Amino acid sequence: TLLEAKDKLTFEDIKVGSKYKGHITRIEPYGVFVHIENSHVSGLAHLSECSDDYIKNLSGMYYTGDFVKALVIKTDEETKRVGFSLKASHFADDSDSDDSSSSSDSSDESDSAADDSDDSDDDDEVQVVKTSIDLTGSNDEDSMDSDDENYASKLATKLETAGKKSKDKVEKQRPPSESSDSDEASSDSDSDSDDDDDSDDSDSSHEVDNKVGQTMDTDVGFDWGGQASADAKRENTSGNDSDSSSDDSSDDDEDDNEDNDKKKASHKSRKKAAAKRREEKEISLRESALADGTADENPETSADFERLLASDPNNSESWIKYMAFHLSLADIDSARSIANRAFDRIEFRQEREKLNVWTALLTLELKYGSSKSLQDTIDRACQHNNPKQVYMRVCEMLEREVEAAKTGNASSVDEVEAINRADEMFARACKKFKSKKTVWISHLTYLLKNGRHTEAHALLKRALLSLAQYKHVETMSKFAQLEFEYGSAERARTIFDGLLEKHPKKMDLVFVYVDKEVKNGEIQAARNLFERIVNPPTEADPQEQQKKKKKMSDKQMKALFKKWYRMEEIHGDYETCDHVKESARTYVERSTASKS
């Protein structure tokens, strides 16, 4: 049986398996919150316990303020939480299972309520009588005598008048949107009052007298129209307008909280829907990319890389991108394993492709590995590739590391440490390949780029001692070009003049010398060089003079004049171009005369 007690219930009074009457205070997607009448206890009825059937949306089944019957299915002593069940099957055997009987709690305040045959109807009549008396401000007990034979007609007239006044007052307090609900509630109360006129006159009069004589508790569960009825009850109880306004504000705050909760739930659902749409769009784009073949151009997953490598296993660029993909995920071991797979998959004839992958692996070890792992990788690479190329690649990487350390881009490497590592690797390469001019030239370039001119000149002497004689000219020519670019132009001119003195017929030295002068902005110096070659100075010894006149052939002189004329077209004017033409005619006349 449902609990009917006069005192307020506490959490300790709530027992599992008991049934109570209450009303819904809040509706959430996961359930509804129920407040037990005549108590300070509230609890949650989970979505699964709200109905015997499957419910997808509670908002269409329950509304805030609905009166319900609740079965206690669990309690939590620590958190003071109560779990309810609203399933109709729990209340099938109850005699007052009708929902409308939830408003009958007001009968607890009447001493003779247990003797009445229809508790619900009597309680409604008492509530209407109490409210009508309070709203009209009359406490006229003597005007209505239960022994009077016209008692029933007087009571009906008084109820009708009180109902109209309460309706007008409630309408003033309620928003316009709720006026229609108030009208319905008032008409229901009038009809209930009319129906109850035929009840026992003496019992009803006794209940009315008892209710009026004590402080009225209007929280009996009868609904005068939702929010407005609650405001009217608080106003009748306290008689203070300020209390009513504070209650209204608290109710408004509760409504605002409910609206905020609904907005949050709606916002979450919109976010989920937007995320789902984005995911579907990405899947659609992915499918279209796979269909037209553009997915292989920008692989984004391991499956994309595997498919790409299966179609072209000899492409070193794809293997290196795959390694970079794992490095972006901070998976260094996987990047190493990908490189080892590449060495097995790439054909042995594709030496350059393999060297590119080895270079990527060396870069990985240089950046993320230790000195020992780097040296081990260098030794392995030398076994499968040209050792000189391997060392040259490592030296290039170390040189770039030094440049990055100087500019501040390499935050994890100290500048001194980077320089020491590069010097050690260049020295090891020069010692291992001392007969290779490219190694010495790379070392010279590294020193001059970093402004270490004294060390560079000392290294040049060592290089000339280690290299074969026929490699000296190219080595010194490269060093002179580096001096033009990173060092002193005067030292570069000295080296080029010495080379031309020993090798006067090497036109490549002349052209490189001229190009460097032009690039350095010394156009007049380039003109002087052409003049010196075309019109050599007169020597005191006739044999020496005759020897210098026959230094170059006519074919070489033709190429020299063309080079001179193109330079004047770009950097000179008409006068200088005419001078080149005149010098060419003079040379031809002199050469023809000497031959004849």
C-alpha positions as CSV (number, residue, x, y, z in Angstrom):
1,T,0.0,0.0,0.0
2,L,1.1,3.6,-0.6
3,L,2.5,5.5,2.3
4,E,0.1,8.0,4.0
5,A,1.7,9.8,6.9
6,K,1.4,13.2,8.4
7,D,5.1,13.9,9.3
8,K,7.7,14.7,6.7
9,L,9.6,11.7,5.5
10,T,13.4,11.5,5.7
11,F,15.9,9.4,3.8
12,E,16.0,6.9,6.7
13,D,12.3,6.4,6.3
14,I,12.6,5.3,2.7
15,K,12.8,1.5,2.3
16,V,13.4,-0.6,-0.8
17,G,10.2,-2.0,-2.1
18,S,8.0,0.8,-0.7
19,K,5.7,2.8,-2.9
20,Y,5.3,6.5,-2.7
21,K,3.5,9.3,-4.5
22,G,5.5,12.2,-6.0
23,H,5.9,14.6,-8.8
24,I,8.5,14.9,-11.6
25,T,10.9,17.8,-11.0
26,R,13.2,17.4,-14.0
27,I,13.5,15.4,-17.2
28,E,16.9,14.3,-18.7
29,P,17.7,12.1,-21.6
30,Y,18.9,9.4,-19.2
31,G,15.8,9.5,-16.9
32,V,13.5,11.6,-14.7
33,F,13.9,13.0,-11.2
34,V,11.0,12.4,-8.8
35,H,10.3,14.2,-5.5
36,I,8.4,12.3,-2.9
37,E,5.4,14.1,-1.6
38,N,5.4,15.2,2.1
39,S,9.2,14.7,2.3
40,H,12.6,16.2,1.5
41,V,13.6,13.1,-0.6
42,S,14.2,13.1,-4.3
43,G,15.6,10.4,-6.6
44,L,16.2,9.3,-10.2
45,A,14.1,7.0,-12.2
46,H,16.4,5.7,-15.0
47,L,15.2,5.5,-18.6
48,S,15.0,1.8,-18.3
49,E,12.7,2.1,-15.3
50,C,10.3,4.7,-16.7
51,S,8.1,2.3,-18.6
52,D,7.5,-1.4,-19.3
53,D,8.0,-0.7,-23.0
54,Y,11.1,0.6,-24.8
55,I,11.3,4.4,-24.6
56,K,13.5,6.5,-26.9
57,N,12.5,10.0,-25.8
58,L,11.2,10.8,-22.3
59,S,10.1,14.3,-23.2
60,G,7.1,13.0,-25.1
61,M,6.0,10.7,-22.2
62,Y,6.5,12.8,-19.1
63,Y,6.4,16.5,-18.3
64,T,7.7,18.5,-15.4
65,G,5.1,18.6,-12.6
66,D,3.4,15.3,-13.5
67,F,2.2,13.3,-10.5
68,V,3.4,9.8,-10.5
69,K,3.7,6.7,-8.3
70,A,7.2,5.5,-7.6
71,L,8.6,2.2,-6.3
72,V,11.9,2.4,-4.4
73,I,14.2,-0.2,-6.1
74,K,17.6,0.9,-4.4
75,T,19.1,3.3,-1.9
76,D,22.6,4.5,-1.3
77,E,23.4,5.3,2.3
78,E,26.7,7.0,1.5
79,T,25.5,9.4,-1.2
80,K,21.9,9.6,0.0
81,R,20.6,8.7,-3.4
82,V,17.4,6.9,-4.1
83,G,16.5,4.9,-7.3
84,F,12.9,4.7,-8.4
85,S,10.9,2.7,-10.9
86,L,7.8,4.1,-12.6
87,K,6.8,0.9,-14.5
88,A,3.0,0.5,-14.5
89,S,3.4,-3.3,-13.8
90,H,4.5,-2.5,-10.2
91,F,1.2,-0.8,-9.4
92,A,-1.2,-3.1,-11.3
93,D,-2.5,-4.5,-8.0
94,D,-3.0,-1.2,-6.3
95,S,-6.6,-0.1,-5.7
96,D,-5.9,3.5,-6.5
97,S,-3.7,2.9,-9.6
98,D,-5.4,5.7,-11.5
99,D,-2.9,8.7,-11.9
100,S,-5.5,11.2,-10.9
101,S,-5.5,9.9,-7.4
102,S,-2.0,11.3,-6.9
103,S,-3.5,14.5,-5.6
104,S,-5.2,12.8,-2.7
105,D,-2.4,13.4,-0.2
106,S,-4.2,16.4,1.2
107,S,-6.5,13.9,3.0
108,D,-3.6,13.2,5.5
109,E,-4.4,16.4,7.3
110,S,-8.1,15.3,8.0
111,D,-8.7,13.1,11.1
112,S,-11.8,11.5,9.5
113,A,-10.2,10.8,6.1
114,A,-9.9,7.1,6.7
115,D,-13.6,6.7,7.3
116,D,-14.6,8.2,3.9
117,S,-15.5,5.8,1.1
118,D,-14.0,8.0,-1.7
119,D,-10.8,9.6,-0.4
120,S,-9.8,11.2,-3.6
121,D,-13.1,13.1,-4.1
122,D,-13.3,14.2,-0.5
123,D,-9.8,15.5,-0.5
124,D,-10.4,17.5,-3.7
125,E,-13.5,19.0,-2.1
126,V,-11.6,20.0,1.1
127,Q,-8.8,21.5,-1.0
128,V,-11.2,23.6,-3.0
129,V,-13.0,24.7,0.2
130,K,-9.7,25.7,1.8
131,T,-8.4,27.6,-1.1
132,S,-11.8,29.3,-1.7
133,I,-11.9,30.5,1.9
134,D,-8.3,31.7,1.8
135,L,-8.6,33.5,-1.5
136,T,-11.8,35.3,-0.5
137,G,-10.3,36.3,2.8
138,S,-13.4,35.0,4.7
139,N,-13.3,32.7,7.7
140,D,-17.1,32.7,8.2
141,E,-17.8,29.5,9.9
142,D,-21.1,30.6,11.4
143,S,-22.7,31.5,8.1
144,M,-22.7,27.9,7.0
145,D,-24.2,25.4,9.4
146,S,-24.1,21.7,8.6
147,D,-27.5,21.3,10.2
148,D,-29.0,23.8,7.9
149,E,-31.2,22.2,5.3
150,N,-29.8,24.6,2.6
151,Y,-26.2,23.8,3.4
152,A,-25.5,22.1,0.1
153,S,-26.7,25.0,-2.0
154,K,-24.9,27.6,0.0
155,L,-21.7,25.6,-0.2
156,A,-22.0,25.3,-4.0
157,T,-22.6,29.0,-4.4
158,K,-19.6,29.9,-2.2
159,L,-17.3,27.5,-4.1
160,E,-18.3,28.9,-7.5
161,T,-17.5,32.5,-6.3
162,A,-14.2,31.4,-4.8
163,G,-13.2,29.6,-8.0
164,K,-13.8,32.7,-10.2
165,K,-11.7,34.9,-7.9
166,S,-8.8,32.4,-7.7
167,K,-8.9,32.1,-11.5
168,D,-8.6,35.9,-11.9
169,K,-5.7,36.1,-9.4
170,V,-3.8,33.2,-11.0
171,E,-4.2,34.6,-14.5
172,K,-2.6,37.9,-13.3
173,Q,0.4,36.0,-11.9
174,R,1.0,33.6,-14.8
175,P,2.5,34.3,-18.2
176,P,0.1,34.6,-21.2
177,S,1.3,31.2,-22.5
178,E,0.1,29.4,-19.5
179,S,-3.4,31.1,-19.2
180,S,-5.1,28.3,-21.2
181,D,-3.8,25.7,-18.8
182,S,-5.1,27.7,-15.8
183,D,-8.5,27.9,-17.4
184,E,-8.7,24.2,-17.8
185,A,-7.5,23.7,-14.2
186,S,-10.1,26.1,-12.9
187,S,-12.9,24.5,-14.9
188,D,-11.8,21.1,-13.5
189,S,-11.9,22.3,-10.0
190,D,-15.4,23.7,-10.5
191,S,-16.6,20.5,-12.0
192,D,-15.1,18.6,-9.1
193,S,-16.8,20.9,-6.6
194,D,-20.2,20.4,-8.3
195,D,-19.7,16.6,-8.3
196,D,-18.9,16.6,-4.6
197,D,-22.1,18.5,-3.6
198,D,-24.0,15.2,-3.2
199,S,-21.4,13.8,-0.6
200,D,-22.1,13.5,3.1
201,D,-22.9,17.0,4.3
202,S,-22.0,16.5,7.9
203,D,-18.6,14.9,7.2
204,S,-17.7,17.7,4.7
205,S,-18.7,20.4,7.1
206,H,-16.6,18.9,9.9
207,E,-13.5,18.7,7.6
208,V,-13.9,22.3,6.5
209,D,-14.2,23.6,10.1
210,N,-11.1,21.7,11.2
211,K,-9.1,22.9,8.2
212,V,-10.0,26.6,8.6
213,G,-9.3,26.6,12.3
214,Q,-5.6,25.7,11.8
215,T,-2.7,27.0,9.6
216,M,-3.4,25.8,6.1
217,D,-0.9,23.6,4.3
218,T,-1.9,24.1,0.6
219,D,0.8,21.7,-0.7
220,V,-1.8,18.9,-1.1
221,G,-1.0,17.9,-4.6
222,F,-4.0,19.5,-6.3
223,D,-2.9,21.3,-9.5
224,W,-4.4,24.8,-10.1
225,G,-2.4,25.2,-13.3
226,G,1.2,24.3,-12.8
227,Q,3.5,27.2,-11.9
228,A,0.7,29.7,-11.1
229,S,-0.8,27.3,-8.5
230,A,2.5,27.0,-6.7
231,D,2.8,30.8,-6.6
232,A,-0.8,31.2,-5.3
233,K,-0.1,28.6,-2.6
234,R,3.0,30.4,-1.4
235,E,1.2,33.7,-1.4
236,N,-1.8,32.3,0.6
237,T,0.5,30.7,3.2
238,S,2.8,33.6,3.9
239,G,0.6,36.6,2.9
240,N,3.8,38.4,1.8
241,D,4.3,39.6,-1.7
242,S,8.1,39.6,-1.3
243,D,8.1,35.9,-0.6
244,S,6.0,35.2,-3.7
245,S,8.4,37.2,-5.9
246,S,11.4,35.3,-4.4
247,D,9.7,32.0,-5.1
248,D,8.9,33.1,-8.7
249,S,12.6,33.9,-9.2
250,S,13.7,30.6,-7.8
251,D,11.3,28.8,-10.1
252,D,12.5,30.8,-13.0
253,D,16.1,29.9,-12.2
254,E,15.1,26.2,-12.1
255,D,13.4,26.6,-15.5
256,D,16.6,28.4,-16.8
257,N,18.7,25.5,-15.5
258,E,16.4,23.1,-17.3
259,D,16.6,25.1,-20.5
260,N,20.4,25.2,-20.2
261,D,20.6,21.5,-19.7
262,K,18.4,21.0,-22.8
263,K,20.6,23.4,-24.7
264,K,23.7,21.5,-23.7
265,A,22.2,18.2,-24.7
266,S,21.1,19.7,-28.0
267,H,24.6,21.2,-28.5
268,K,26.2,17.8,-27.8
269,S,23.9,16.1,-30.3
270,R,24.7,18.8,-32.9
271,K,28.4,18.3,-32.3
272,K,28.0,14.5,-32.7
273,A,26.0,15.0,-35.9
274,A,28.7,17.4,-37.3
275,A,31.5,15.0,-36.5
276,K,29.6,12.2,-38.1
277,R,29.1,14.3,-41.3
278,R,32.8,15.2,-41.4
279,E,33.7,11.5,-41.0
280,E,31.3,10.5,-43.8
281,K,32.8,13.3,-46.0
282,E,36.3,12.1,-45.4
283,I,35.3,8.6,-46.2
284,S,33.7,9.7,-49.4
285,L,36.8,11.7,-50.4
286,R,38.9,8.7,-49.6
287,E,36.8,6.4,-51.7
288,S,36.9,8.8,-54.6
289,A,40.7,9.2,-54.3
290,L,41.1,5.5,-54.4
291,A,38.8,5.2,-57.4
292,D,40.6,7.8,-59.5
293,G,44.1,6.8,-58.4
294,T,45.1,10.1,-56.7
295,A,45.4,8.4,-53.3
296,D,48.9,7.2,-54.2
297,E,50.1,10.8,-54.7
298,N,49.6,11.8,-51.0
299,P,49.6,8.6,-48.9
300,E,48.4,9.2,-45.4
301,T,48.2,5.8,-43.7
302,S,50.3,2.7,-43.5
303,A,47.9,0.9,-45.9
304,D,48.4,3.6,-48.5
305,F,52.2,3.3,-48.3
306,E,52.1,-0.5,-48.4
307,R,49.9,-0.4,-51.5
308,L,52.2,2.2,-53.1
309,L,55.3,0.1,-52.4
310,A,53.7,-3.0,-53.6
311,S,53.2,-1.4,-57.0
312,D,56.7,0.1,-57.2
313,P,59.2,-1.4,-54.7
314,N,62.3,0.2,-56.4
315,N,61.2,3.8,-55.8
316,S,63.4,5.1,-53.0
317,E,61.3,8.2,-52.5
318,S,58.3,6.1,-51.4
319,W,60.4,4.2,-48.9
320,I,61.9,7.5,-47.5
321,K,58.4,9.0,-47.2
322,Y,57.3,5.8,-45.4
323,M,60.2,6.3,-43.0
324,A,59.2,9.9,-42.4
325,F,55.6,8.8,-41.7
326,H,56.8,6.6,-38.8
327,L,59.1,9.3,-37.6
328,S,56.2,11.7,-37.4
329,L,54.6,9.2,-35.1
330,A,57.8,9.1,-33.0
331,D,58.3,5.4,-33.9
332,I,62.0,5.3,-34.7
333,D,62.3,1.5,-34.6
334,S,59.6,1.2,-37.2
335,A,61.4,3.7,-39.4
336,R,64.6,1.6,-39.1
337,S,62.7,-1.6,-40.0
338,I,61.2,0.1,-43.1
339,A,64.7,1.0,-44.2
340,N,65.9,-2.6,-43.8
341,R,62.9,-3.8,-45.7
342,A,63.8,-1.4,-48.5
343,F,67.3,-2.9,-48.8
344,D,65.8,-6.3,-49.3
345,R,63.0,-5.2,-51.7
346,I,65.0,-2.9,-54.0
347,E,66.8,-4.7,-56.8
348,F,70.6,-4.9,-56.6
349,R,71.0,-3.1,-59.9
350,Q,69.3,0.0,-58.5
351,E,72.4,1.1,-56.6
352,R,71.4,4.8,-56.6
353,E,68.0,4.1,-55.1
354,K,69.6,2.0,-52.4
355,L,72.1,4.7,-51.7
356,N,69.3,7.2,-51.2
357,V,67.6,4.9,-48.6
358,W,71.0,4.4,-46.9
359,T,71.3,8.2,-46.8
360,A,67.9,8.5,-45.1
361,L,68.9,5.9,-42.6
362,L,72.2,7.7,-41.9
363,T,70.3,10.9,-41.3
364,L,68.0,9.1,-38.9
365,E,70.9,7.7,-36.9
366,L,72.6,11.1,-36.9
367,K,69.6,12.8,-35.5
368,Y,68.1,10.2,-33.2
369,G,70.8,7.6,-32.7
370,S,74.1,7.5,-30.9
371,S,77.7,7.8,-32.2
372,K,78.0,4.0,-32.1
373,S,74.8,3.4,-34.0
374,L,75.9,6.0,-36.6
375,Q,79.3,4.4,-37.1
376,D,77.7,0.9,-37.3
377,T,75.3,2.2,-40.0
378,I,78.2,3.8,-41.9
379,D,80.1,0.5,-41.9
380,R,77.1,-1.4,-43.1
381,A,76.5,1.1,-45.8
382,C,80.1,0.9,-47.0
383,Q,79.7,-2.8,-47.4
384,H,76.8,-2.4,-49.8
385,N,77.7,0.8,-51.6
386,N,80.6,2.9,-52.8
387,P,82.4,3.8,-49.5
388,K,83.5,7.2,-50.8
389,Q,80.0,8.2,-51.7
390,V,78.8,7.0,-48.2
391,Y,81.4,9.1,-46.5
392,M,80.7,12.1,-48.7
393,R,77.0,11.9,-47.8
394,V,77.8,11.8,-44.1
395,C,80.1,14.7,-44.4
396,E,77.4,16.7,-46.2
397,M,75.0,16.0,-43.4
398,L,77.4,17.0,-40.8
399,E,78.2,20.2,-42.7
400,R,74.5,21.1,-42.8
401,E,74.3,20.4,-39.1
402,V,77.1,22.9,-38.4
403,E,75.4,25.5,-40.5
404,A,72.1,24.9,-38.6
405,A,73.9,25.1,-35.2
406,K,75.4,28.5,-36.2
407,T,72.1,29.9,-37.3
408,G,70.4,28.6,-34.2
409,N,68.0,26.2,-36.0
410,A,69.5,23.0,-34.4
411,S,68.5,23.5,-30.7
412,S,69.4,20.0,-29.7
413,V,73.0,20.2,-31.0
414,D,75.7,22.5,-29.6
415,E,77.8,24.4,-32.2
416,V,81.2,23.2,-30.8
417,E,80.0,19.6,-30.7
418,A,78.7,19.8,-34.3
419,I,82.0,21.3,-35.5
420,N,84.1,18.6,-33.8
421,R,82.0,15.9,-35.3
422,A,82.3,17.4,-38.8
423,D,86.0,17.9,-38.4
424,E,86.5,14.3,-37.3
425,M,84.4,12.9,-40.1
426,F,86.2,15.0,-42.8
427,A,89.6,14.0,-41.4
428,R,88.6,10.4,-41.4
429,A,87.4,10.6,-45.0
430,C,90.6,12.4,-46.2
431,K,92.7,9.8,-44.5
432,K,90.6,6.9,-46.0
433,F,90.4,8.4,-49.5
434,K,93.5,10.5,-49.7
435,S,94.0,9.8,-53.5
436,K,90.5,11.2,-54.3
437,K,90.4,14.9,-55.2
438,T,86.7,15.2,-54.5
439,V,87.2,14.4,-50.8
440,W,89.9,17.0,-50.5
441,I,87.9,19.6,-52.3
442,S,84.9,19.0,-50.1
443,H,87.0,19.4,-47.0
444,L,88.5,22.7,-48.5
445,T,85.0,24.0,-49.2
446,Y,83.9,23.2,-45.6
447,L,86.8,25.1,-44.1
448,L,86.5,28.2,-46.4
449,K,82.7,28.4,-45.8
450,N,83.4,28.6,-42.1
451,G,86.1,31.2,-42.5
452,R,89.0,29.0,-41.6
453,H,91.4,30.2,-44.3
454,T,94.6,29.3,-42.6
455,E,93.5,25.7,-42.1
456,A,92.3,25.6,-45.7
457,H,95.7,26.7,-47.1
458,A,97.5,24.1,-44.9
459,L,95.1,21.4,-46.1
460,L,95.7,22.4,-49.8
461,K,99.4,21.7,-49.3
462,R,98.6,18.3,-47.8
463,A,96.2,17.6,-50.7
464,L,98.8,18.4,-53.4
465,L,101.3,16.1,-51.6
466,S,98.7,13.2,-51.6
467,L,97.2,13.7,-55.0
468,A,98.6,12.7,-58.3
469,Q,100.3,15.4,-60.5
470,Y,97.5,15.5,-63.1
471,K,94.9,16.3,-60.4
472,H,96.8,19.4,-59.2
473,V,95.4,21.8,-61.8
474,E,91.8,20.9,-61.2
475,T,92.3,21.0,-57.4
476,M,94.0,24.4,-57.4
477,S,91.4,25.7,-59.9
478,K,88.6,24.7,-57.5
479,F,90.4,26.2,-54.6
480,A,90.9,29.5,-56.5
481,Q,87.1,29.5,-57.3
482,L,86.4,29.0,-53.6
483,E,88.7,31.9,-52.8
484,F,86.7,34.1,-55.1
485,E,83.5,33.1,-53.4
486,Y,84.5,32.8,-49.7
487,G,88.0,34.2,-49.4
488,S,90.2,36.8,-51.0
489,A,89.9,37.8,-54.7
490,E,93.6,38.7,-54.8
491,R,94.7,35.3,-53.6
492,A,92.4,33.8,-56.2
493,R,93.9,35.9,-59.0
494,T,97.4,34.9,-57.9
495,I,96.5,31.2,-58.2
496,F,94.8,31.6,-61.6
497,D,97.7,33.6,-63.0
498,G,100.1,30.9,-61.8
499,L,98.1,28.2,-63.5
500,L,97.8,30.1,-66.8
501,E,101.5,30.7,-66.7
502,K,102.2,27.0,-66.5
503,H,99.2,25.9,-68.7
504,P,98.7,28.7,-71.2
505,K,96.6,26.6,-73.6
506,K,94.0,25.5,-71.1
507,M,91.0,27.5,-72.3
508,D,88.8,26.2,-69.5
509,L,91.0,27.9,-67.0
510,V,90.7,31.2,-68.9
511,F,86.9,31.0,-69.2
512,V,86.5,30.1,-65.5
513,Y,88.9,32.9,-64.6
514,V,86.8,35.4,-66.6
515,D,83.5,34.2,-65.3
516,K,84.6,34.6,-61.7
517,E,85.9,38.1,-62.4
518,V,82.5,39.0,-64.0
519,K,80.6,37.4,-61.2
520,N,82.7,39.3,-58.7
521,G,81.8,42.5,-60.6
522,E,85.3,43.2,-61.9
523,I,84.5,43.8,-65.6
524,Q,87.7,45.8,-66.2
525,A,89.8,43.0,-64.7
526,A,88.2,40.6,-67.2
527,R,88.9,43.0,-70.1
528,N,92.6,43.3,-69.0
529,L,92.8,39.5,-69.0
530,F,91.5,39.3,-72.6
531,E,93.9,42.1,-73.6
532,R,96.8,40.3,-72.1
533,I,96.1,37.1,-73.9
534,V,95.3,38.7,-77.3
535,N,98.1,41.2,-77.2
536,P,100.9,39.7,-75.0
537,P,103.6,42.1,-73.8
538,T,106.8,42.4,-75.8
539,E,109.7,40.4,-74.5
540,A,113.3,41.3,-74.8
541,D,114.3,37.9,-76.0
542,P,113.0,37.3,-79.6
543,Q,112.8,33.6,-79.0
544,E,110.6,34.1,-75.9
545,Q,108.4,36.6,-77.8
546,Q,108.0,34.2,-80.7
547,K,107.1,31.4,-78.3
548,K,104.4,33.4,-76.6
549,K,102.9,34.5,-80.0
550,K,102.3,30.9,-80.8
551,K,100.7,29.9,-77.5
552,M,97.1,29.4,-78.9
553,S,95.8,28.1,-82.1
554,D,93.4,30.1,-84.4
555,K,90.5,28.0,-83.2
556,Q,91.2,28.8,-79.6
557,M,91.5,32.5,-80.4
558,K,88.2,32.4,-82.2
559,A,86.5,31.0,-79.1
560,L,88.3,33.6,-77.0
561,F,87.0,36.5,-79.1
562,K,83.5,35.1,-79.0
563,K,83.6,35.0,-75.3
564,W,85.0,38.5,-75.1
565,Y,82.3,39.9,-77.5
566,R,79.4,38.2,-75.6
567,M,80.7,39.7,-72.3
568,E,80.8,43.2,-73.9
569,E,77.3,42.8,-75.3
570,I,76.0,42.2,-71.8
571,H,78.2,44.4,-69.7
572,G,79.7,46.9,-72.2
573,D,78.5,49.3,-74.9
574,Y,78.9,49.9,-78.6
575,E,82.4,51.3,-78.2
576,T,83.7,48.3,-76.3
577,C,82.1,45.9,-78.8
578,D,83.8,47.8,-81.7
579,H,87.1,47.5,-79.9
580,V,86.7,43.7,-79.7
581,K,86.0,43.6,-83.4
582,E,89.0,45.7,-84.2
583,S,91.2,43.5,-82.0
584,A,90.0,40.4,-83.8
585,R,90.8,42.0,-87.3
586,T,94.2,43.0,-86.0
587,Y,94.9,39.5,-84.8
588,V,93.8,37.9,-88.1
589,E,96.0,40.3,-90.1
590,R,99.0,39.6,-87.8
591,S,98.4,35.8,-88.0
592,T,98.1,35.9,-91.8
593,A,101.2,37.9,-92.2
594,S,103.2,35.6,-89.9
595,K,102.1,32.5,-91.9
596,S,103.0,34.1,-95.2
